[in-house]
Amino acid sequence: MLLFALLWAIVVEFVSRYLMYKRQRVLADLRAQFSELTRLNTMGEITAGMVHELNHRLLRF
């Protein structure tokens, strides 16, 4: 019975470590996606500002 309890504890430990690793990977992937989206959003805002300024100056003449 003691051996069964020890083996069960080992299984539970491995499963919990696997689930923790899996959650960390998902979190890392989400962070990478968020970083990419933030970068693309910033590039879009900068581009929109530049186009606005160019149009504003061209229409002034």
N, C-alpha and C positions, 0 to 999 in steps of 0.2 A: 504494500500500500504506500509506503514511504517512497519507493522508487517511482511509482505511478505519479505521485504528487510532484516529485522532482522533475520528471519528464514533462508533466503538464506545465509547470512553472517555466521551464525552458522554452516550450512551444509558445506560451503566452508572451514571453520576453522577445522572442524572435519576431512574432507577429506585430507586436507593438513597435519594435524598432523599424520594421518594414513599413508600417503605416506612417510612422513619423518621417522616414526618409521620403516616402511618396508625397506627403503633404509639403515637405520642404522643396521638392522638385516642382510641384505645382505652383507654389508661392514664387519660386525663382523664375519660372516661366511667365507668370503674371506680371512680375516686376519688369522683366525684359520687354514684354508687350507694351506695358504702360510707358516705359522709357521710349520705345520706338514711336508710339502714338504722340507722346509729348513733343518729341523732336519734329515729327511731321507737322504737328499743329503749329509749332513755332515757325517752321519754314513757311507754312502757308500764310501766317500772319505777316511775316516780313515781306513776302512776295506781294501780298495784297497792299501793304503800305507803299511799297516801291511803285506798283502799278498806279495806285491812286495819285501819288506825287507826280509821276510822269504824265498822266492824263491831265492833271490839274495845270501843269506847266505848259503842256502842248495846247490846251484849249484857251489859254490866256492870250496866245498870239493871234 
